[in-house]
Amino acid sequence: MTGSRRRRAPPEPAYVPGTLLNWNNSKHWDYDGPQPCRYCGVPTQLRDSHGSPAHKVHAEEALARQHAEAAEAYAAEHQ
């Protein structure tokens, strides 16, 4: 007797800090001097993709959080 089984979707890959964005481009560095990070307030010379002062870890955490919220909203709409 053969039955059909529903296969589960593969698990979402876990977020690994430092892997979402490529920070090698010099546009992420401000040579004019440090400014307060938009997330924690500690001075940094790093700039996010919008040019705002942000530490790499904080910018990537915010991006991961936005992705998760968008995925949840999309899933809620399509149930």
N, CA, C, O and CB atoms as a CASP TS submission, in Angstrom:
PFRMAT TS
TARGET T0000
AUTHOR 0000-0000-0000
METHOD Language model
MODEL 1
PARENT N/A
ATOM      1  N   MET     1       0.847  -1.167   0.000  1.00  0.00           N
ATOM      2  CA  MET     1       0.000   0.000   0.000  1.00  0.00           C
ATOM      3  C   MET     1       0.896   1.235   0.000  1.00  0.00           C
ATOM      4  O   MET     1       1.740   1.412   0.878  1.00  0.00           O
ATOM      5  CB  MET     1      -0.966  -0.005   1.219  1.00  0.00           C
ATOM      6  N   THR     2       0.698   2.053  -0.971  1.00  0.00           N
ATOM      7  CA  THR     2       1.492   3.275  -1.047  1.00  0.00           C
ATOM      8  C   THR     2       0.583   4.465  -0.813  1.00  0.00           C
ATOM      9  O   THR     2      -0.495   4.581  -1.396  1.00  0.00           O
ATOM     10  CB  THR     2       2.215   3.394  -2.415  1.00  0.00           C
ATOM     11  N   GLY     3       1.028   5.301   0.017  1.00  0.00           N
ATOM     12  CA  GLY     3       0.280   6.524   0.303  1.00  0.00           C
ATOM     13  C   GLY     3       1.112   7.729  -0.097  1.00  0.00           C
ATOM     14  O   GLY     3       2.338   7.671  -0.192  1.00  0.00           O
ATOM     15  N   SER     4       0.426   8.780  -0.320  1.00  0.00           N
ATOM     16  CA  SER     4       1.187   9.990  -0.654  1.00  0.00           C
ATOM     17  C   SER     4       1.393  10.803   0.621  1.00  0.00           C
ATOM     18  O   SER     4       0.475  11.011   1.414  1.00  0.00           O
ATOM     19  CB  SER     4       0.452  10.843  -1.748  1.00  0.00           C
ATOM     20  N   ARG     5       2.587  11.234   0.774  1.00  0.00           N
ATOM     21  CA  ARG     5       2.922  12.059   1.936  1.00  0.00           C
ATOM     22  C   ARG     5       3.175  13.475   1.472  1.00  0.00           C
ATOM     23  O   ARG     5       3.756  13.718   0.415  1.00  0.00           O
ATOM     24  CB  ARG     5       4.158  11.500   2.691  1.00  0.00           C
ATOM     25  N   ARG     6       2.728  14.385   2.283  1.00  0.00           N
ATOM     26  CA  ARG     6       3.029  15.786   1.990  1.00  0.00           C
ATOM     27  C   ARG     6       4.436  16.071   2.468  1.00  0.00           C
ATOM     28  O   ARG     6       4.817  15.724   3.586  1.00  0.00           O
ATOM     29  CB  ARG     6       2.001  16.752   2.663  1.00  0.00           C
ATOM     30  N   ARG     7       5.183  16.696   1.619  1.00  0.00           N
ATOM     31  CA  ARG     7       6.545  17.046   1.986  1.00  0.00           C
ATOM     32  C   ARG     7       6.563  18.436   2.605  1.00  0.00           C
ATOM     33  O   ARG     7       5.879  19.360   2.164  1.00  0.00           O
ATOM     34  CB  ARG     7       7.480  16.981   0.759  1.00  0.00           C
ATOM     35  N   ARG     8       7.366  18.536   3.630  1.00  0.00           N
ATOM     36  CA  ARG     8       7.522  19.841   4.258  1.00  0.00           C
ATOM     37  C   ARG     8       8.474  20.695   3.436  1.00  0.00           C
ATOM     38  O   ARG     8       9.385  20.193   2.777  1.00  0.00           O
ATOM     39  CB  ARG     8       8.034  19.698   5.707  1.00  0.00           C
ATOM     40  N   ALA     9       8.238  21.989   3.492  1.00  0.00           N
ATOM     41  CA  ALA     9       9.136  22.924   2.819  1.00  0.00           C
ATOM     42  C   ALA     9      10.474  22.911   3.543  1.00  0.00           C
ATOM     43  O   ALA     9      10.521  22.717   4.757  1.00  0.00           O
ATOM     44  CB  ALA     9       8.533  24.366   2.781  1.00  0.00           C
ATOM     45  N   PRO    10      11.553  23.114   2.813  1.00  0.00           N
ATOM     46  CA  PRO    10      12.855  23.161   3.487  1.00  0.00           C
ATOM     47  C   PRO    10      12.897  24.328   4.469  1.00  0.00           C
ATOM     48  O   PRO    10      12.250  25.351   4.244  1.00  0.00           O
ATOM     49  CB  PRO    10      14.004  23.285   2.456  1.00  0.00           C
ATOM     50  N   PRO    11      13.643  24.182   5.538  1.00  0.00           N
ATOM     51  CA  PRO    11      13.703  25.278   6.529  1.00  0.00           C
ATOM     52  C   PRO    11      14.369  26.508   5.939  1.00  0.00           C
ATOM     53  O   PRO    11      15.254  26.421   5.088  1.00  0.00           O
ATOM     54  CB  PRO    11      14.463  24.829   7.793  1.00  0.00           C
ATOM     55  N   GLU    12      13.916  27.649   6.419  1.00  0.00           N
ATOM     56  CA  GLU    12      14.521  28.913   6.009  1.00  0.00           C
ATOM     57  C   GLU    12      15.963  28.947   6.504  1.00  0.00           C
ATOM     58  O   GLU    12      16.232  28.537   7.634  1.00  0.00           O
ATOM     59  CB  GLU    12      13.713  30.131   6.560  1.00  0.00           C
ATOM     60  N   PRO    13      16.881  29.418   5.695  1.00  0.00           N
ATOM     61  CA  PRO    13      18.259  29.510   6.186  1.00  0.00           C
ATOM     62  C   PRO    13      18.344  30.524   7.319  1.00  0.00           C
ATOM     63  O   PRO    13      17.709  31.579   7.274  1.00  0.00           O
ATOM     64  CB  PRO    13      19.227  29.899   5.042  1.00  0.00           C
ATOM     65  N   ALA    14      19.120  30.198   8.314  1.00  0.00           N
ATOM     66  CA  ALA    14      19.278  31.090   9.457  1.00  0.00           C
ATOM     67  C   ALA    14      20.107  32.302   9.054  1.00  0.00           C
ATOM     68  O   ALA    14      21.014  32.207   8.227  1.00  0.00           O
ATOM     69  CB  ALA    14      19.935  30.353  10.645  1.00  0.00           C
ATOM     70  N   TYR    15      19.783  33.422   9.645  1.00  0.00           N
ATOM     71  CA  TYR    15      20.538  34.641   9.374  1.00  0.00           C
ATOM     72  C   TYR    15      21.918  34.521  10.004  1.00  0.00           C
ATOM     73  O   TYR    15      22.049  34.231  11.193  1.00  0.00           O
ATOM     74  CB  TYR    15      19.792  35.893   9.913  1.00  0.00           C
ATOM     75  N   VAL    16      22.925  34.744   9.206  1.00  0.00           N
ATOM     76  CA  VAL    16      24.306  34.738   9.685  1.00  0.00           C
ATOM     77  C   VAL    16      24.829  36.166   9.566  1.00  0.00           C
ATOM     78  O   VAL    16      24.930  36.684   8.454  1.00  0.00           O
ATOM     79  CB  VAL    16      25.204  33.720   8.870  1.00  0.00           C
ATOM     80  N   PRO    17      25.166  36.818  10.683  1.00  0.00           N
ATOM     81  CA  PRO    17      25.636  38.208  10.614  1.00  0.00           C
ATOM     82  C   PRO    17      26.805  38.362   9.640  1.00  0.00           C
ATOM     83  O   PRO    17      27.709  37.529   9.575  1.00  0.00           O
ATOM     84  CB  PRO    17      26.054  38.694  12.007  1.00  0.00           C
ATOM     85  N   GLY    18      26.748  39.447   8.898  1.00  0.00           N
ATOM     86  CA  GLY    18      27.818  39.748   7.958  1.00  0.00           C
ATOM     87  C   GLY    18      27.648  39.160   6.581  1.00  0.00           C
ATOM     88  O   GLY    18      28.543  39.289   5.746  1.00  0.00           O
ATOM     89  N   THR    19      26.510  38.507   6.314  1.00  0.00           N
ATOM     90  CA  THR    19      26.343  37.849   5.022  1.00  0.00           C
ATOM     91  C   THR    19      25.274  38.483   4.142  1.00  0.00           C
ATOM     92  O   THR    19      25.127  38.081   2.988  1.00  0.00           O
ATOM     93  CB  THR    19      26.012  36.414   5.235  1.00  0.00           C
ATOM     94  N   LEU    20      24.531  39.447   4.639  1.00  0.00           N
ATOM     95  CA  LEU    20      23.447  40.020   3.844  1.00  0.00           C
ATOM     96  C   LEU    20      23.920  41.063   2.843  1.00  0.00           C
ATOM     97  O   LEU    20      23.432  41.105   1.714  1.00  0.00           O
ATOM     98  CB  LEU    20      22.428  40.633   4.751  1.00  0.00           C
ATOM     99  N   LEU    21      24.849  41.888   3.240  1.00  0.00           N
ATOM    100  CA  LEU    21      25.294  42.983   2.392  1.00  0.00           C
ATOM    101  C   LEU    21      26.791  42.901   2.131  1.00  0.00           C
ATOM    102  O   LEU    21      27.548  42.364   2.940  1.00  0.00           O
ATOM    103  CB  LEU    21      24.944  44.322   3.029  1.00  0.00           C
ATOM    104  N   ASN    22      27.200  43.432   1.007  1.00  0.00           N
ATOM    105  CA  ASN    22      28.618  43.516   0.690  1.00  0.00           C
ATOM    106  C   ASN    22      29.098  44.895   1.117  1.00  0.00           C
ATOM    107  O   ASN    22      28.723  45.899   0.513  1.00  0.00           O
ATOM    108  CB  ASN    22      28.888  43.260  -0.836  1.00  0.00           C
ATOM    109  N   TRP    23      29.921  44.947   2.149  1.00  0.00           N
ATOM    110  CA  TRP    23      30.396  46.205   2.706  1.00  0.00           C
ATOM    111  C   TRP    23      31.771  46.583   2.173  1.00  0.00           C
ATOM    112  O   TRP    23      32.403  47.490   2.714  1.00  0.00           O
ATOM    113  CB  TRP    23      30.434  46.122   4.215  1.00  0.00           C
ATOM    114  N   ASN    24      32.252  45.916   1.132  1.00  0.00           N
ATOM    115  CA  ASN    24      33.577  46.201   0.584  1.00  0.00           C
ATOM    116  C   ASN    24      33.618  47.492  -0.227  1.00  0.00           C
ATOM    117  O   ASN    24      34.697  48.050  -0.429  1.00  0.00           O
ATOM    118  CB  ASN    24      34.031  45.052  -0.279  1.00  0.00           C
ATOM    119  N   ASN    25      32.495  47.970  -0.687  1.00  0.00           N
ATOM    120  CA  ASN    25      32.447  49.191  -1.482  1.00  0.00           C
ATOM    121  C   ASN    25      32.784  50.399  -0.602  1.00  0.00           C
ATOM    122  O   ASN    25      32.331  50.488   0.539  1.00  0.00           O
ATOM    123  CB  ASN    25      31.051  49.363  -2.135  1.00  0.00           C
ATOM    124  N   SER    26      33.571  51.312  -1.130  1.00  0.00           N
ATOM    125  CA  SER    26      34.002  52.466  -0.338  1.00  0.00           C
ATOM    126  C   SER    26      32.866  53.442  -0.026  1.00  0.00           C
ATOM    127  O   SER    26      33.036  54.331   0.808  1.00  0.00           O
ATOM    128  CB  SER    26      35.102  53.198  -1.065  1.00  0.00           C
ATOM    129  N   LYS    27      31.712  53.293  -0.679  1.00  0.00           N
ATOM    130  CA  LYS    27      30.592  54.184  -0.366  1.00  0.00           C
ATOM    131  C   LYS    27      30.055  53.954   1.047  1.00  0.00           C
ATOM    132  O   LYS    27      29.306  54.779   1.572  1.00  0.00           O
ATOM    133  CB  LYS    27      29.470  53.991  -1.382  1.00  0.00           C
ATOM    134  N   HIS    28      30.439  52.831   1.662  1.00  0.00           N
ATOM    135  CA  HIS    28      30.004  52.535   3.030  1.00  0.00           C
ATOM    136  C   HIS    28      30.917  53.173   4.074  1.00  0.00           C
ATOM    137  O   HIS    28      30.697  52.986   5.271  1.00  0.00           O
ATOM    138  CB  HIS    28      29.952  51.028   3.247  1.00  0.00           C
ATOM    139  N   TRP    29      31.926  53.916   3.655  1.00  0.00           N
ATOM    140  CA  TRP    29      32.860  54.540   4.587  1.00  0.00           C
ATOM    141  C   TRP    29      32.811  56.049   4.400  1.00  0.00           C
ATOM    142  O   TRP    29      32.885  56.541   3.274  1.00  0.00           O
ATOM    143  CB  TRP    29      34.304  54.004   4.377  1.00  0.00           C
ATOM    144  N   ASP    30      32.687  56.781   5.494  1.00  0.00           N
ATOM    145  CA  ASP    30      32.669  58.236   5.447  1.00  0.00           C
ATOM    146  C   ASP    30      34.014  58.762   5.930  1.00  0.00           C
ATOM    147  O   ASP    30      34.367  58.617   7.100  1.00  0.00           O
ATOM    148  CB  ASP    30      31.507  58.811   6.305  1.00  0.00           C
ATOM    149  N   TYR    31      34.754  59.371   5.019  1.00  0.00           N
ATOM    150  CA  TYR    31      36.082  59.870   5.344  1.00  0.00           C
ATOM    151  C   TYR    31      36.044  61.196   6.109  1.00  0.00           C
ATOM    152  O   TYR    31      37.075  61.654   6.602  1.00  0.00           O
ATOM    153  CB  TYR    31      36.887  60.036   4.078  1.00  0.00           C
ATOM    154  N   ASP    32      34.874  61.807   6.209  1.00  0.00           N
ATOM    155  CA  ASP    32      34.752  63.082   6.925  1.00  0.00           C
ATOM    156  C   ASP    32      34.775  62.912   8.437  1.00  0.00           C
ATOM    157  O   ASP    32      35.016  63.878   9.161  1.00  0.00           O
ATOM    158  CB  ASP    32      33.474  63.781   6.519  1.00  0.00           C
ATOM    159  N   GLY    33      34.535  61.725   8.915  1.00  0.00           N
ATOM    160  CA  GLY    33      34.574  61.485  10.356  1.00  0.00           C
ATOM    161  C   GLY    33      33.347  60.746  10.852  1.00  0.00           C
ATOM    162  O   GLY    33      32.343  60.638  10.148  1.00  0.00           O
ATOM    163  N   PRO    34      33.438  60.239  12.066  1.00  0.00           N
ATOM    164  CA  PRO    34      32.326  59.464  12.623  1.00  0.00           C
ATOM    165  C   PRO    34      31.119  60.327  12.971  1.00  0.00           C
ATOM    166  O   PRO    34      31.237  61.501  13.324  1.00  0.00           O
ATOM    167  CB  PRO    34      32.785  58.723  13.856  1.00  0.00           C
ATOM    168  N   GLN    35      29.964  59.701  12.857  1.00  0.00           N
ATOM    169  CA  GLN    35      28.690  60.290  13.275  1.00  0.00           C
ATOM    170  C   GLN    35      27.938  59.240  14.076  1.00  0.00           C
ATOM    171  O   GLN    35      28.234  58.051  13.954  1.00  0.00           O
ATOM    172  CB  GLN    35      27.842  60.779  12.042  1.00  0.00           C
ATOM    173  N   PRO    36      26.970  59.649  14.895  1.00  0.00           N
ATOM    174  CA  PRO    36      26.241  58.675  15.721  1.00  0.00           C
ATOM    175  C   PRO    36      25.458  57.673  14.873  1.00  0.00           C
ATOM    176  O   PRO    36      24.769  58.049  13.924  1.00  0.00           O
ATOM    177  CB  PRO    36      25.288  59.400  16.667  1.00  0.00           C
ATOM    178  N   CYS    37      25.575  56.398  15.229  1.00  0.00           N
ATOM    179  CA  CYS    37      24.826  55.322  14.570  1.00  0.00           C
ATOM    180  C   CYS    37      23.329  55.586  14.750  1.00  0.00           C
ATOM    181  O   CYS    37      22.884  55.960  15.835  1.00  0.00           O
ATOM    182  CB  CYS    37      25.221  53.915  15.154  1.00  0.00           C
ATOM    183  N   ARG    38      22.572  55.393  13.698  1.00  0.00           N
ATOM    184  CA  ARG    38      21.127  55.644  13.773  1.00  0.00           C
ATOM    185  C   ARG    38      20.402  54.645  14.662  1.00  0.00           C
ATOM    186  O   ARG    38      19.247  54.874  15.023  1.00  0.00           O
ATOM    187  CB  ARG    38      20.525  55.611  12.388  1.00  0.00           C
ATOM    188  N   TYR    39      21.050  53.545  15.023  1.00  0.00           N
ATOM    189  CA  TYR    39      20.406  52.518  15.848  1.00  0.00           C
ATOM    190  C   TYR    39      20.846  52.571  17.310  1.00  0.00           C
ATOM    191  O   TYR    39      20.027  52.384  18.210  1.00  0.00           O
ATOM    192  CB  TYR    39      20.702  51.145  15.282  1.00  0.00           C
ATOM    193  N   CYS    40      22.151  52.829  17.556  1.00  0.00           N
ATOM    194  CA  CYS    40      22.632  52.769  18.942  1.00  0.00           C
ATOM    195  C   CYS    40      23.223  54.081  19.441  1.00  0.00           C
ATOM    196  O   CYS    40      23.404  54.252  20.646  1.00  0.00           O
ATOM    197  CB  CYS    40      23.663  51.688  19.072  1.00  0.00           C
ATOM    198  N   GLY    41      23.526  55.010  18.539  1.00  0.00           N
ATOM    199  CA  GLY    41      24.052  56.302  18.939  1.00  0.00           C
ATOM    200  C   GLY    41      25.560  56.363  19.135  1.00  0.00           C
ATOM    201  O   GLY    41      26.100  57.445  19.365  1.00  0.00           O
ATOM    202  N   VAL    42      26.253  55.236  19.051  1.00  0.00           N
ATOM    203  CA  VAL    42      27.710  55.212  19.186  1.00  0.00           C
ATOM    204  C   VAL    42      28.324  55.673  17.857  1.00  0.00           C
ATOM    205  O   VAL    42      27.878  55.230  16.798  1.00  0.00           O
ATOM    206  CB  VAL    42      28.224  53.773  19.582  1.00  0.00           C
ATOM    207  N   PRO    43      29.325  56.541  17.888  1.00  0.00           N
ATOM    208  CA  PRO    43      29.900  57.051  16.643  1.00  0.00           C
ATOM    209  C   PRO    43      30.465  55.951  15.735  1.00  0.00           C
ATOM    210  O   PRO    43      31.072  54.989  16.205  1.00  0.00           O
ATOM    211  CB  PRO    43      30.988  58.040  16.963  1.00  0.00           C
ATOM    212  N   THR    44      30.253  56.116  14.435  1.00  0.00           N
ATOM    213  CA  THR    44      30.765  55.180  13.439  1.00  0.00           C
ATOM    214  C   THR    44      31.040  55.923  12.140  1.00  0.00           C
ATOM    215  O   THR    44      30.383  56.916  11.828  1.00  0.00           O
ATOM    216  CB  THR    44      29.768  54.020  13.204  1.00  0.00           C
ATOM    217  N   GLN    45      32.007  55.437  11.396  1.00  0.00           N
ATOM    218  CA  GLN    45      32.278  55.997  10.079  1.00  0.00           C
ATOM    219  C   GLN    45      31.610  55.181   8.984  1.00  0.00           C
ATOM    220  O   GLN    45      31.682  55.547   7.811  1.00  0.00           O
ATOM    221  CB  GLN    45      33.776  56.071   9.834  1.00  0.00           C
ATOM    222  N   LEU    46      30.961  54.082   9.347  1.00  0.00           N
ATOM    223  CA  LEU    46      30.244  53.264   8.371  1.00  0.00           C
ATOM    224  C   LEU    46      28.917  53.910   8.002  1.00  0.00           C
ATOM    225  O   LEU    46      28.282  54.565   8.829  1.00  0.00           O
ATOM    226  CB  LEU    46      30.010  51.849   8.919  1.00  0.00           C
ATOM    227  N   ARG    47      28.506  53.721   6.762  1.00  0.00           N
ATOM    228  CA  ARG    47      27.229  54.226   6.267  1.00  0.00           C
ATOM    229  C   ARG    47      26.454  53.078   5.643  1.00  0.00           C
ATOM    230  O   ARG    47      27.030  52.224   4.969  1.00  0.00           O
ATOM    231  CB  ARG    47      27.437  55.374   5.240  1.00  0.00           C
ATOM    232  N   ASP    48      25.139  53.061   5.871  1.00  0.00           N
ATOM    233  CA  ASP    48      24.319  52.008   5.268  1.00  0.00           C
ATOM    234  C   ASP    48      24.061  52.333   3.794  1.00  0.00           C
ATOM    235  O   ASP    48      24.620  53.294   3.264  1.00  0.00           O
ATOM    236  CB  ASP    48      22.974  51.848   6.035  1.00  0.00           C
ATOM    237  N   SER    49      23.231  51.550   3.144  1.00  0.00           N
ATOM    238  CA  SER    49      22.994  51.731   1.708  1.00  0.00           C
ATOM    239  C   SER    49      22.284  53.038   1.382  1.00  0.00           C
ATOM    240  O   SER    49      22.274  53.466   0.228  1.00  0.00           O
ATOM    241  CB  SER    49      22.183  50.578   1.173  1.00  0.00           C
ATOM    242  N   HIS    50      21.688  53.677   2.391  1.00  0.00           N
ATOM    243  CA  HIS    50      21.026  54.965   2.187  1.00  0.00           C
ATOM    244  C   HIS    50      21.928  56.136   2.557  1.00  0.00           C
ATOM    245  O   HIS    50      21.524  57.293   2.441  1.00  0.00           O
ATOM    246  CB  HIS    50      19.745  55.028   3.000  1.00  0.00           C
ATOM    247  N   GLY    51      23.148  55.843   3.003  1.00  0.00           N
ATOM    248  CA  GLY    51      24.082  56.891   3.391  1.00  0.00           C
ATOM    249  C   GLY    51      23.961  57.340   4.828  1.00  0.00           C
ATOM    250  O   GLY    51      24.641  58.279   5.242  1.00  0.00           O
ATOM    251  N   SER    52      23.105  56.685   5.600  1.00  0.00           N
ATOM    252  CA  SER    52      22.935  57.031   7.016  1.00  0.00           C
ATOM    253  C   SER    52      24.001  56.332   7.849  1.00  0.00           C
ATOM    254  O   SER    52      24.384  55.205   7.536  1.00  0.00           O
ATOM    255  CB  SER    52      21.518  56.644   7.515  1.00  0.00           C
ATOM    256  N   PRO    53      24.489  56.981   8.908  1.00  0.00           N
ATOM    257  CA  PRO    53      25.484  56.329   9.759  1.00  0.00           C
ATOM    258  C   PRO    53      24.881  55.118  10.463  1.00  0.00           C
ATOM    259  O   PRO    53      23.844  55.223  11.118  1.00  0.00           O
ATOM    260  CB  PRO    53      26.042  57.319  10.793  1.00  0.00           C
ATOM    261  N   ALA    54      25.537  53.969  10.324  1.00  0.00           N
ATOM    262  CA  ALA    54      25.043  52.739  10.947  1.00  0.00           C
ATOM    263  C   ALA    54      26.167  51.722  11.025  1.00  0.00           C
ATOM    264  O   ALA    54      26.946  51.562  10.086  1.00  0.00           O
ATOM    265  CB  ALA    54      23.842  52.160  10.162  1.00  0.00           C
ATOM    266  N   HIS    55      26.239  51.035  12.161  1.00  0.00           N
ATOM    267  CA  HIS    55      27.182  49.931  12.271  1.00  0.00           C
ATOM    268  C   HIS    55      26.695  48.793  11.381  1.00  0.00           C
ATOM    269  O   HIS    55      25.492  48.621  11.182  1.00  0.00           O
ATOM    270  CB  HIS    55      27.335  49.462  13.753  1.00  0.00           C
ATOM    271  N   LYS    56      27.618  48.036  10.859  1.00  0.00           N
ATOM    272  CA  LYS    56      27.301  46.930   9.951  1.00  0.00           C
ATOM    273  C   LYS    56      26.313  45.953  10.592  1.00  0.00           C
ATOM    274  O   LYS    56      25.325  45.568   9.966  1.00  0.00           O
ATOM    275  CB  LYS    56      28.586  46.189   9.545  1.00  0.00           C
ATOM    276  N   VAL    57      26.574  45.560  11.819  1.00  0.00           N
ATOM    277  CA  VAL    57      25.718  44.591  12.501  1.00  0.00           C
ATOM    278  C   VAL    57      24.299  45.127  12.659  1.00  0.00           C
ATOM    279  O   VAL    57      23.331  44.404  12.425  1.00  0.00           O
ATOM    280  CB  VAL    57      26.301  44.237  13.872  1.00  0.00           C
ATOM    281  N   HIS    58      24.174  46.385  13.053  1.00  0.00           N
ATOM    282  CA  HIS    58      22.848  46.967  13.256  1.00  0.00           C
ATOM    283  C   HIS    58      22.086  47.082  11.940  1.00  0.00           C
ATOM    284  O   HIS    58      20.894  46.777  11.890  1.00  0.00           O
ATOM    285  CB  HIS    58      22.967  48.344  13.913  1.00  0.00           C
ATOM    286  N   ALA    59      22.749  47.513  10.883  1.00  0.00           N
ATOM    287  CA  ALA    59      22.088  47.653   9.583  1.00  0.00           C
ATOM    288  C   ALA    59      21.614  46.301   9.071  1.00  0.00           C
ATOM    289  O   ALA    59      20.514  46.195   8.530  1.00  0.00           O
ATOM    290  CB  ALA    59      23.034  48.301   8.563  1.00  0.00           C
ATOM    291  N   GLU    60      22.432  45.269   9.236  1.00  0.00           N
ATOM    292  CA  GLU    60      22.035  43.945   8.760  1.00  0.00           C
ATOM    293  C   GLU    60      20.931  43.338   9.613  1.00  0.00           C
ATOM    294  O   GLU    60      20.065  42.640   9.085  1.00  0.00           O
ATOM    295  CB  GLU    60      23.233  43.017   8.739  1.00  0.00           C
ATOM    296  N   GLU    61      20.940  43.585  10.914  1.00  0.00           N
ATOM    297  CA  GLU    61      19.854  43.104  11.770  1.00  0.00           C
ATOM    298  C   GLU    61      18.541  43.769  11.381  1.00  0.00           C
ATOM    299  O   GLU    61      17.503  43.108  11.332  1.00  0.00           O
ATOM    300  CB  GLU    61      20.170  43.370  13.255  1.00  0.00           C
ATOM    301  N   ALA    62      18.575  45.066  11.105  1.00  0.00           N
ATOM    302  CA  ALA    62      17.363  45.777  10.698  1.00  0.00           C
ATOM    303  C   ALA    62      16.850  45.238   9.365  1.00  0.00           C
ATOM    304  O   ALA    62      15.643  45.079   9.182  1.00  0.00           O
ATOM    305  CB  ALA    62      17.632  47.293  10.595  1.00  0.00           C
ATOM    306  N   LEU    63      17.756  44.959   8.438  1.00  0.00           N
ATOM    307  CA  LEU    63      17.360  44.409   7.144  1.00  0.00           C
ATOM    308  C   LEU    63      16.751  43.017   7.296  1.00  0.00           C
ATOM    309  O   LEU    63      15.751  42.705   6.650  1.00  0.00           O
ATOM    310  CB  LEU    63      18.564  44.355   6.200  1.00  0.00           C
ATOM    311  N   ALA    64      17.340  42.189   8.135  1.00  0.00           N
ATOM    312  CA  ALA    64      16.801  40.853   8.391  1.00  0.00           C
ATOM    313  C   ALA    64      15.424  40.948   9.043  1.00  0.00           C
ATOM    314  O   ALA    64      14.526  40.175   8.709  1.00  0.00           O
ATOM    315  CB  ALA    64      17.760  40.045   9.285  1.00  0.00           C
ATOM    316  N   ARG    65      15.252  41.891   9.971  1.00  0.00           N
ATOM    317  CA  ARG    65      13.963  42.083  10.637  1.00  0.00           C
ATOM    318  C   ARG    65      12.901  42.535   9.635  1.00  0.00           C
ATOM    319  O   ARG    65      11.768  42.055   9.674  1.00  0.00           O
ATOM    320  CB  ARG    65      14.093  43.113  11.777  1.00  0.00           C
ATOM    321  N   GLN    66      13.263  43.460   8.733  1.00  0.00           N
ATOM    322  CA  GLN    66      12.325  43.923   7.711  1.00  0.00           C
ATOM    323  C   GLN    66      11.921  42.782   6.789  1.00  0.00           C
ATOM    324  O   GLN    66      10.759  42.679   6.395  1.00  0.00           O
ATOM    325  CB  GLN    66      12.939  45.065   6.897  1.00  0.00           C
ATOM    326  N   HIS    67      12.878  41.926   6.444  1.00  0.00           N
ATOM    327  CA  HIS    67      12.579  40.777   5.588  1.00  0.00           C
ATOM    328  C   HIS    67      11.597  39.830   6.275  1.00  0.00           C
ATOM    329  O   HIS    67      10.637  39.369   5.657  1.00  0.00           O
ATOM    330  CB  HIS    67      13.873  40.027   5.224  1.00  0.00           C
ATOM    331  N   ALA    68      11.839  39.545   7.549  1.00  0.00           N
ATOM    332  CA  ALA    68      10.959  38.645   8.297  1.00  0.00           C
ATOM    333  C   ALA    68       9.554  39.224   8.413  1.00  0.00           C
ATOM    334  O   ALA    68       8.575  38.494   8.265  1.00  0.00           O
ATOM    335  CB  ALA    68      11.531  38.374   9.694  1.00  0.00           C
ATOM    336  N   GLU    69       9.440  40.523   8.673  1.00  0.00           N
ATOM    337  CA  GLU    69       8.123  41.151   8.771  1.00  0.00           C
ATOM    338  C   GLU    69       7.391  41.120   7.434  1.00  0.00           C
ATOM    339  O   GLU    69       6.184  40.885   7.392  1.00  0.00           O
ATOM    340  CB  GLU    69       8.258  42.593   9.259  1.00  0.00           C
ATOM    341  N   ALA    70       8.110  41.353   6.351  1.00  0.00           N
ATOM    342  CA  ALA    70       7.489  41.306   5.026  1.00  0.00           C
ATOM    343  C   ALA    70       7.034  39.897   4.685  1.00  0.00           C
ATOM    344  O   ALA    70       5.964  39.715   4.105  1.00  0.00           O
ATOM    345  CB  ALA    70       8.460  41.813   3.960  1.00  0.00           C
ATOM    346  N   ALA    71       7.836  38.900   5.038  1.00  0.00           N
ATOM    347  CA  ALA    71       7.470  37.512   4.777  1.00  0.00           C
ATOM    348  C   ALA    71       6.229  37.127   5.577  1.00  0.00           C
ATOM    349  O   ALA    71       5.353  36.435   5.057  1.00  0.00           O
ATOM    350  CB  ALA    71       8.638  36.573   5.117  1.00  0.00           C
ATOM    351  N   GLU    72       6.141  37.563   6.828  1.00  0.00           N
ATOM    352  CA  GLU    72       4.968  37.272   7.653  1.00  0.00           C
ATOM    353  C   GLU    72       3.714  37.936   7.087  1.00  0.00           C
ATOM    354  O   GLU    72       2.646  37.326   7.049  1.00  0.00           O
ATOM    355  CB  GLU    72       5.202  37.737   9.095  1.00  0.00           C
ATOM    356  N   ALA    73       3.847  39.184   6.649  1.00  0.00           N
ATOM    357  CA  ALA    73       2.706  39.896   6.075  1.00  0.00           C
ATOM    358  C   ALA    73       2.244  39.218   4.787  1.00  0.00           C
ATOM    359  O   ALA    73       1.043  39.088   4.549  1.00  0.00           O
ATOM    360  CB  ALA    73       3.068  41.367   5.802  1.00  0.00           C
ATOM    361  N   TYR    74       3.191  38.789   3.962  1.00  0.00           N
ATOM    362  CA  TYR    74       2.849  38.113   2.711  1.00  0.00           C
ATOM    363  C   TYR    74       2.136  36.786   3.011  1.00  0.00           C
ATOM    364  O   TYR    74       1.138  36.453   2.373  1.00  0.00           O
ATOM    365  CB  TYR    74       4.125  37.868   1.854  1.00  0.00           C
ATOM    366  N   ALA    75       2.661  36.033   3.990  1.00  0.00           N
ATOM    367  CA  ALA    75       2.047  34.760   4.344  1.00  0.00           C
ATOM    368  C   ALA    75       0.631  34.963   4.891  1.00  0.00           C
ATOM    369  O   ALA    75      -0.263  34.166   4.608  1.00  0.00           O
ATOM    370  CB  ALA    75       2.911  34.024   5.372  1.00  0.00           C
ATOM    371  N   ALA    76       0.429  36.019   5.668  1.00  0.00           N
ATOM    372  CA  ALA    76      -0.895  36.298   6.231  1.00  0.00           C
ATOM    373  C   ALA    76      -1.900  36.664   5.146  1.00  0.00           C
ATOM    374  O   ALA    76      -3.075  36.309   5.239  1.00  0.00           O
ATOM    375  CB  ALA    76      -0.807  37.426   7.258  1.00  0.00           C
ATOM    376  N   GLU    77      -1.442  37.369   4.121  1.00  0.00           N
ATOM    377  CA  GLU    77      -2.331  37.745   3.021  1.00  0.00           C
ATOM    378  C   GLU    77      -2.732  36.560   2.163  1.00  0.00           C
ATOM    379  O   GLU    77      -3.826  36.546   1.600  1.00  0.00           O
ATOM    380  CB  GLU    77      -1.672  38.787   2.159  1.00  0.00           C
ATOM    381  N   HIS    78      -1.862  35.564   2.055  1.00  0.00           N
ATOM    382  CA  HIS    78      -2.083  34.461   1.112  1.00  0.00           C
ATOM    383  C   HIS    78      -2.464  33.168   1.797  1.00  0.00           C
ATOM    384  O   HIS    78      -2.119  32.087   1.321  1.00  0.00           O
ATOM    385  CB  HIS    78      -0.851  34.236   0.284  1.00  0.00           C
ATOM    386  N   GLN    79      -3.164  33.264   2.896  1.00  0.00           N
ATOM    387  CA  GLN    79      -3.628  32.041   3.573  1.00  0.00           C
ATOM    388  C   GLN    79      -5.042  31.740   3.202  1.00  0.00           C
ATOM    389  O   GLN    79      -5.607  30.752   3.671  1.00  0.00           O
ATOM    390  CB  GLN    79      -3.511  32.168   5.085  1.00  0.00           C
TER
END
